Amino acid sequence: MSCKIDNYVGHFIKTFLLFTLVCALAEGAMSQILLPVQTAQIPEEDTGLVLSNENEASDMEAEADFGDNEELEGVHGNKAGSPHGNTATLKHFKDKFNIKLYLDFIYEQTQGAGEEPEASAKDPQNGSFNTNHTYLLVSAHPTDELRVGFDITFKDYYEIEYALTPGLFIKWGKIFPPFGDFKYHAIYGGKVPNQSNDLFPNWFTDNGIALEHRLFDTRYMALNYGFFISNGFQSDAQGNLNINAIGYNSDNNAQKAFGGRVKAELFGGYTATASGMMDRWSNDGSATLRMLAAEIASTRGLMKAPLLRNMNLKIGFLDHQIVNEKATDEVYREYNAWGSHLEISYRFGSTFKAAYRTGEIDPHEDIEDETDQKNQSIILIYSVNEYLEFWTMYQQNQEKYVDEIQNDYLMLKALVQF
C-alpha cells in the first residue's frame, strides 16, 4: 500500500505541474489573442450556520457539482444544485417551496477496445444522442424546523428533515447517507460508476435514518459530523457483493448498515472529509463490508495568487475490506479493493473552464487483471450565461497493468440548470 501511495503522490505532483503550465500558457494566449479576460472573483466566505453537514436538498445552489461523467462545478456553479450538497442556513428555511432543474442533452461517440479510430468514426452505432440527467428536485418547508425533499418521481430520493436545534438535524426516508464529499455521483476511480467492478453506487441513496450536527462554525473553521443507519447493500444471485444493490424497500437480512462522516471547512475555501461504513450484506448476515473514504478539496481557489486563485483541486480515496467466508474461491473470502480520484480545474474569467481528471480502480488488491483500471478525462466548458453551458469531454479507460485502452469516448453536452 505504501508503494501505491508513493506512486499516487508522484503522479499528482507531475499532473499538477503540467496542468499549471498548460493553464498559464492558455491564460497568456487568451489575454493576447482573444478579448481580455477578467480575473475570476473568489466568492466571499459564508459564515452562516450550516445545516446537516452539506446533505440537504433545500439549498441545492450551494457548492453543488455536476452529474454523470462530471461532478465538476461549472463556470457559474451549479444552479440546479445537488440533493446532498447543502451549506444551508436556518434563514433559508423561510423559502417555503423550491424547485430545481438539471437537464442535459448529449451526443456521445464511443470507440471500443481494439477498434481503429477510422472504423469508429464511420460506424453510426458508435455515436448517439441521449440524455443522462433529468433531475427535477423539490424542497418544501412547511415550518422553519421541518423540510421535505424529494425528486419528482419519488423513486430515487425522498426525505423528511427536522431541526431539533439550530445545529442538530434528524432526517429519515430514502436519504443520502452522510458519506463522502461528492454530490450527484461519487467518482472514486476517476469516472462515474457504471460497471460491475466499480466500488460505489451510481446514486447512493438508501432507506434509513441520519442524525447530523454542526458542532461549531467560526470565521476560519467549521466542523460537521453525522451518523446514519440504513438497510445497506445486498448480494447478487451468486451470493457475491453487489455494490449497486442498495436503496431497496426491504433488507435481505436482520442486520443494518451503519456509518458516519466528519467534515472540516477551513478558511472558507478548503474542506477535509473522512467517512466510514460497516455492513452485513449476505442473506444470512455472515459476510461483511468495511468501507473507508477520505477527500480534500479547495472550492474558492488554491490561494490568492496569480493562476492559483483560479485553480481548484480535489483528491479522494476509497478503501473496501470485504469478508465472505462462504465464497467458493478462497481468494475472495477476505480481500481489499480501492479507488482513487484526482481532479484539477481552472477558470478562465467568467466564460471558460478547463479540467483534468484521473483515477484508478483496483477491485481486488491481490489480483492483477483486466478489471484493474486507470481512467482519465479532459473537460472544457463554455458558459453562455448562468443557466446554459456547453461541455466537451474526452474520456479514456485503460487496463492498468497492460496499458491497453478498454474504451474511450468523446462527449458533447448542452446543459440547462436553474
C-alpha positions in Angstrom: 0.0 0.0 0.0 2.8 2.4 0.8 4.3 1.9 -2.7 0.9 2.7 -4.2 0.6 5.8 -2.2 4.1 6.9 -3.2 3.2 6.4 -6.9 0.0 8.3 -6.4 1.8 11.3 -4.8 4.4 11.3 -7.6 1.6 11.2 -10.3 -0.2 14.0 -8.5 2.9 16.3 -8.5 3.6 15.7 -12.2 0.0 16.2 -13.1 -0.3 19.4 -11.1 2.8 21.0 -12.6 1.8 20.1 -16.2 -1.7 21.3 -15.7 -0.5 24.6 -14.2 1.9 25.1 -17.1 -0.8 24.5 -19.7 -3.2 26.9 -17.9 -0.5 29.6 -17.7 0.1 29.3 -21.4 -3.6 29.3 -22.2 -4.2 32.3 -19.9 -1.4 34.2 -21.7 -2.7 33.3 -25.1 -6.3 34.4 -24.3 -5.1 37.7 -22.9 -3.1 38.4 -26.1 -5.2 36.9 -28.9 -8.8 37.0 -27.5 -10.6 39.6 -25.6 -9.1 40.5 -22.2 -10.2 38.0 -19.6 -11.2 39.3 -16.2 -9.8 37.5 -13.2 -12.4 35.2 -11.7 -13.7 36.6 -8.4 -13.4 34.4 -5.3 -16.8 34.3 -3.5 -17.0 35.9 -0.1 -16.9 33.5 2.8 -20.2 32.4 4.1 -20.0 32.1 7.8 -23.7 31.3 8.4 -25.0 28.4 10.4 -24.8 25.4 8.2 -27.5 22.7 8.1 -26.8 19.0 8.3 -23.2 18.6 7.0 -23.9 19.6 3.4 -26.6 17.0 3.0 -29.8 18.9 2.4 -31.9 19.4 -0.7 -33.3 22.8 0.3 -30.2 24.8 -0.6 -29.1 23.0 -3.7 -27.5 26.0 -5.2 -24.6 26.0 -2.8 -21.3 24.3 -3.7 -23.0 21.8 -6.0 -21.2 19.8 -8.6 -22.1 18.4 -12.0 -23.5 15.0 -12.5 -22.9 11.8 -14.6 -19.5 12.0 -16.1 -18.7 15.2 -14.2 -19.1 16.0 -10.5 -17.3 19.2 -11.7 -18.5 22.6 -10.7 -19.3 24.7 -13.8 -18.2 28.2 -14.6 -21.0 29.8 -12.6 -21.5 26.9 -10.2 -24.5 24.5 -10.4 -27.8 26.4 -10.2 -29.7 23.1 -10.1 -27.6 22.1 -7.2 -27.3 18.7 -5.5 -29.8 16.7 -3.4 -27.0 16.3 -0.8 -24.9 19.5 -1.2 -26.2 21.8 1.5 -24.4 24.6 3.1 -27.8 26.0 4.1 -28.6 28.3 7.0 -31.7 28.4 9.1 -32.7 31.7 7.4 -33.1 29.8 4.2 -36.0 27.8 5.7 -38.2 30.8 5.1 -38.3 29.8 1.4 -41.4 27.6 1.6 -41.1 25.9 -1.7 -38.2 25.5 -4.2 -37.9 23.6 -7.5 -34.5 22.9 -9.0 -34.0 21.6 -12.6 -30.9 19.9 -14.1 -31.3 18.8 -17.7 -28.6 17.7 -20.2 -28.6 16.7 -23.8 -25.6 14.7 -25.1 -24.0 13.5 -28.2 -21.6 10.7 -27.4 -19.2 8.9 -29.7 -17.6 5.7 -28.3 -14.7 3.7 -29.6 -14.4 0.2 -28.0 -11.3 -1.8 -27.3 -9.4 -2.9 -30.3 -11.2 -0.6 -32.8 -9.5 1.7 -35.1 -10.4 5.4 -34.9 -11.4 5.4 -38.6 -13.8 2.5 -38.1 -15.3 4.2 -35.0 -15.9 7.4 -37.0 -17.7 5.6 -39.8 -19.8 3.3 -37.7 -23.2 5.0 -36.8 -23.7 2.6 -33.9 -20.8 4.2 -32.0 -22.5 7.7 -32.0 -25.8 8.6 -30.4 -27.9 11.3 -28.9 -29.1 10.8 -25.3 -30.0 12.4 -22.0 -28.2 11.3 -18.9 -29.9 13.6 -16.4 -33.4 14.9 -16.0 -33.3 15.9 -12.3 -36.3 17.8 -11.0 -35.9 18.3 -7.3 -38.4 19.7 -4.9 -37.8 21.1 -1.4 -40.8 22.2 0.7 -40.6 24.0 4.1 -44.0 23.9 6.0 -42.3 25.4 9.1 -38.9 26.8 10.0 -37.9 23.4 11.5 -39.4 21.0 9.0 -38.3 20.3 5.5 -39.5 17.7 2.9 -37.2 17.0 0.0 -37.7 14.6 -3.0 -37.1 14.0 -6.7 -40.2 14.4 -8.8 -40.7 10.6 -9.3 -40.3 9.8 -5.6 -38.2 6.9 -6.7 -34.6 7.7 -6.1 -34.7 10.2 -3.3 -37.2 11.4 -0.7 -36.6 12.5 2.9 -38.1 14.4 5.8 -35.7 16.5 7.9 -36.5 18.1 11.2 -34.3 20.7 13.1 -34.1 19.6 16.7 -31.9 22.6 17.5 -30.4 25.3 15.2 -27.4 23.0 14.6 -28.8 19.5 15.1 -30.9 17.7 12.5 -32.6 14.3 12.1 -33.8 13.1 8.7 -35.4 9.9 7.5 -36.7 8.3 4.3 -34.6 7.4 1.2 -31.8 9.6 2.2 -28.3 10.4 1.0 -26.3 8.9 3.9 -23.6 11.2 5.3 -20.7 9.6 3.5 -18.0 11.1 1.2 -17.8 14.6 -0.2 -19.3 14.1 -3.7 -22.6 15.4 -4.9 -24.7 13.6 -7.6 -22.1 10.8 -8.1 -19.0 9.7 -6.3 -16.1 9.4 -8.8 -13.7 7.2 -7.0 -11.7 5.8 -9.8 -11.8 8.9 -11.9 -15.2 8.2 -13.6 -18.9 7.8 -12.8 -19.8 4.3 -11.6 -21.3 2.3 -14.4 -19.6 -1.2 -14.4 -19.7 -4.3 -12.2 -16.1 -3.7 -10.9 -16.9 -0.2 -9.6 -16.6 0.5 -5.9 -19.5 2.8 -5.2 -23.2 3.0 -6.3 -24.1 5.2 -9.2 -26.7 7.0 -7.0 -26.0 6.5 -3.3 -29.4 6.7 -1.6 -30.8 4.2 0.9 -33.8 3.8 3.2 -32.7 4.8 6.7 -32.3 7.5 9.3 -29.5 10.0 9.8 -28.5 12.5 12.6 -26.3 15.4 11.7 -24.8 18.1 13.8 -23.0 21.4 13.2 -20.5 21.3 16.1 -19.1 24.8 15.6 -18.8 27.5 13.0 -16.2 30.3 13.1 -14.7 32.6 10.6 -11.7 30.3 10.0 -13.1 26.8 10.7 -16.3 24.9 10.8 -16.9 21.2 11.8 -19.8 19.0 10.9 -20.4 15.3 11.8 -23.2 12.9 11.1 -24.2 9.3 11.7 -26.7 7.0 9.8 -28.3 3.6 9.9 -29.8 2.1 6.8 -30.7 -1.2 5.0 -27.3 -1.4 3.3 -26.0 -3.4 0.4 -27.2 -6.8 -0.8 -25.8 -9.9 -2.6 -26.4 -10.9 -6.1 -27.9 -14.3 -7.3 -24.4 -16.0 -6.9 -24.0 -14.7 -3.3 -21.4 -12.1 -4.1 -21.5 -8.4 -3.0 -23.5 -6.2 -5.5 -22.3 -2.7 -4.9 -25.3 -1.3 -6.8 -27.8 -3.4 -4.8 -28.8 -0.6 -2.4 -31.9 1.5 -1.8 -34.4 -1.3 -1.7 -37.5 -1.0 0.5 -36.7 -4.3 2.2 -33.4 -5.6 3.6 -32.1 -9.1 2.8 -31.2 -9.8 6.5 -31.8 -8.6 10.0 -28.6 -6.6 10.3 -28.4 -2.9 9.3 -25.6 -0.8 7.8 -24.2 2.0 9.9 -21.6 4.7 9.4 -20.8 8.3 9.6 -18.8 11.3 8.4 -16.7 14.1 9.8 -16.2 17.2 7.6 -14.0 20.2 8.4 -14.2 23.5 6.5 -11.1 25.6 6.7 -10.6 29.4 5.9 -13.8 29.5 3.9 -12.3 27.7 0.9 -10.9 24.3 1.8 -12.6 21.0 3.0 -11.3 17.8 4.5 -13.7 14.8 4.9 -13.4 11.4 6.5 -16.1 8.7 6.3 -16.7 5.1 7.3 -19.4 2.4 6.9 -19.9 -1.1 8.1 -22.5 -3.5 6.6 -23.5 -7.2 6.7 -24.7 -7.8 3.1 -25.2 -11.5 2.6 -28.6 -13.1 3.1 -27.5 -14.9 6.3 -25.7 -11.8 7.6 -22.3 -13.5 7.8 -20.5 -11.6 5.0 -19.2 -8.1 5.8 -18.1 -4.9 4.1 -16.0 -2.2 5.7 -15.7 1.0 3.7 -13.5 4.0 4.4 -13.1 7.2 2.4 -11.2 10.5 2.6 -11.3 13.6 0.5 -9.6 17.0 0.5 -10.7 19.9 -1.8 -10.4 23.6 -2.5 -13.6 25.4 -3.5 -12.6 29.0 -4.0 -9.1 28.8 -5.4 -5.9 27.3 -4.1 -4.7 30.6 -2.8 -4.9 34.3 -3.7 -2.0 34.4 -6.1 -1.8 34.6 -9.9 -3.0 31.4 -11.6 -3.6 29.6 -8.3 -6.6 31.8 -7.4 -8.5 30.5 -10.4 -7.5 26.9 -9.8 -9.3 24.2 -7.7 -8.2 20.8 -6.6 -10.0 17.7 -5.3 -8.3 14.4 -4.2 -10.3 11.4 -3.0 -9.5 7.8 -1.9 -11.9 4.9 -1.1 -10.9 1.5 0.5 -13.0 -1.6 0.9 -12.4 -4.6 3.1 -14.7 -7.5 2.1 -15.1 -10.7 4.1 -17.1 -13.6 2.9 -16.1 -16.9 4.5 -18.6 -18.8 2.3 -17.1 -17.7 -1.0 -16.3 -20.7 -3.3 -12.9 -19.3 -4.3 -10.6 -18.8 -1.4 -9.1 -15.6 -2.8 -12.5 -13.9 -2.4 -13.0 -14.9 1.2 -11.1 -11.8 2.5 -9.6 -9.1 0.4 -9.3 -5.3 -0.1 -10.4 -3.1 -3.0 -9.7 0.6 -3.5 -10.2 3.5 -5.8 -8.5 7.0 -6.2 -9.6 10.3 -7.6 -7.7 13.4 -8.7 -9.3 16.4 -10.3 -7.7 19.8 -11.2 -9.8 22.6 -12.7 -9.1 26.2 -13.9 -11.4 29.0 -14.5 -10.7 31.5 -17.4 -12.7 34.6 -16.5 -16.5 34.2 -16.4 -16.8 32.2 -19.7 -14.4 29.2 -19.9 -13.4 26.5 -17.6 -11.0 23.5 -18.1 -10.4 20.4 -16.0 -8.3 17.3 -16.0 -9.5 14.2 -14.1 -7.8 10.9 -13.4 -8.1 7.9 -11.1 -7.6 4.2 -10.6 -9.8 1.3 -9.7 -8.5 -2.0 -8.1 -11.4 -4.4 -7.4 -9.1 -6.9 -5.8 -5.7 -5.9 -4.4 -4.2 -9.4 -4.8 -5.4 -10.0 -8.4 -3.9 -8.2 -11.4 -6.2 -8.5 -14.5 -8.3 -6.5 -17.0 -10.6 -5.2 -14.2 -7.8 -3.0 -12.8 -8.4 0.4 -14.5 -6.7 3.7 -14.9 -9.1 6.4 -16.1 -8.5 9.9 -17.3 -10.5 12.7 -19.0 -10.2 16.2 -20.2 -13.2 18.6 -19.9 -13.8 22.0 -21.5 -16.8 24.2 -20.5 -18.2 27.2 -22.3 -20.8 29.2 -20.4 -23.3 31.2 -22.4 -24.9 32.5 -19.2 -25.5 31.2 -15.7 -28.3 28.9 -17.0 -26.8 27.4 -20.2 -23.4 25.7 -20.7 -21.8 23.6 -23.4 -19.4 20.8 -22.5 -16.7 19.0 -24.5 -15.3 15.9 -22.7 -12.9 13.2 -23.8 -12.5 10.2 -21.5 -10.2 7.2 -21.8 -10.5 4.0 -19.7 -7.3 1.8 -19.7 -6.4 -1.6 -18.4 -3.9 -0.6 -15.7 -1.2 -3.2 -16.0 -1.1 -3.8 -19.7 -1.7 -0.1 -20.7 -4.4 -1.2 -23.1 -7.4 1.0 -23.8 -10.7 -0.7 -22.9 -12.8 2.1 -24.4 -12.7 5.8 -25.0 -15.3 8.4 -26.0 -15.9 11.9 -26.9 -19.0 13.6 -25.4 -20.6 16.9 -26.4 -23.2 18.2 -23.9 -25.7 21.1 -23.6 -26.7 21.7 -20.0 -29.6 23.8 -18.7 -30.0 24.3 -15.0 -31.7 26.7 -12.7 
